[in-house]
Amino acid sequence: MTNKDLKLKAIQIRMDLLKMIHRAKTGHTGGSLSNTDILTVLYYKIMNIDPSRPKWEDRDRFIASKGHSVESLWCILADRGFFPKEELETFSQFGTRLIGHPNNKVPGIEMNTGALGHGLSISVGMALAAKRDGKGYRVFCLMGDGEQAEGSVWEAAMAGAHYKLDNLVALIDRNRLQISGTTEEVMGLDPLDEKWSAFGWNVVSLDGNSVDSLVEALEAVPTHAGKPTLILANTVKGKGVSFAENVPHWHHHVPNDAELERALDELSAQLEAYQQEGQVRL
């Protein structure tokens, strides 16, 4: 996909996840909107995966450590063909596989996650296994910024640098909001880039809602042999929906009928604006 294709796809995924959350009457809306660009670039451009072979031994691995923001991931996995798109209609319903956190009964999900602070440790283990088995696959781990208050994150960070895991890429969805307020009010994190650098990681800070910046950075890793990479993706919580952006209430807010209609109108306008820039493949 070209970068323009990716931008269009991210808008479509935002529309899908909003409709899914509205239908289910539950979901983590703000964080899913903020991480959509990250996941779109990973799943449509960067990662070496094959939806027809979800257990392919040489596939790149993805761990959603911030598992509560699973809605964007479900929509992308369905769109990529890991499972039928119709199954999205069962999200958070009784008996569904598509629960409110990643569930490894679903093709494309490596581990059940959502208890914050565990995903990077899992990812370090996977990346270390690849090194010791002489495999070329990479491991990508998406964390939340509120999650950085978990001590286990920093134990894993030490291990990743110690074992020189340059096949490991961690990404932080740095939207600066968590369920009870701003990250700096709840547990100050800044200077977050300097902390990760001090732990021995190659740190790249960028606009996490810029497809162009994400593609450039992720195509370049590993930029330092023998070092894991940390992408500090500065994002906007609720990205793409003007009245949800940077609003803490939208962490777990379900749009009502009027809000959904307004949000879809805004996203449709964005989609149309991109399409008018030139003919693109959707």
Salt bridges, closest charged atoms under 4 A:
ASP5 OD2 - ARG281 NH2 3.68
ASP16 OD2 - LYS85 NZ 3.99
ASP37 OD2 - ARG14 NH2 2.60
ASP50 OD2 - ARG53 NE 2.90
GLU57 OE2 - LYS135 NZ 3.09
ASP58 OD1 - LYS135 NZ 3.75
ASP60 OD2 - ARG138 NH2 2.94
ASP79 OD2 - LYS9 NZ 3.04
ASP79 OD1 - LYS85 NZ 3.45
GLU87 OE1 - ARG97 NH2 2.76
GLU110 OE2 - ARG59 NE 2.82
ASP145 OD2 - ARG174 NH1 3.22
ASP166 OD1 - LYS131 NZ 2.50
ASP173 OD2 - LYS66 NZ 2.71
GLU184 OE2 - ARG174 NH2 2.88
ASP190 OD1 - ARG174 NH2 3.06
ASP190 OD2 - ARG176 NH1 3.02
ASP212 OD2 - LYS7 NZ 3.19
ASP257 OD1 - HIS22 NE2 2.65
GLU259 OE1 - HIS253 NE2 2.86
GLU266 OE2 - ARG262 NE 3.92
GLU277 OE1 - LYS4 NZ 3.93
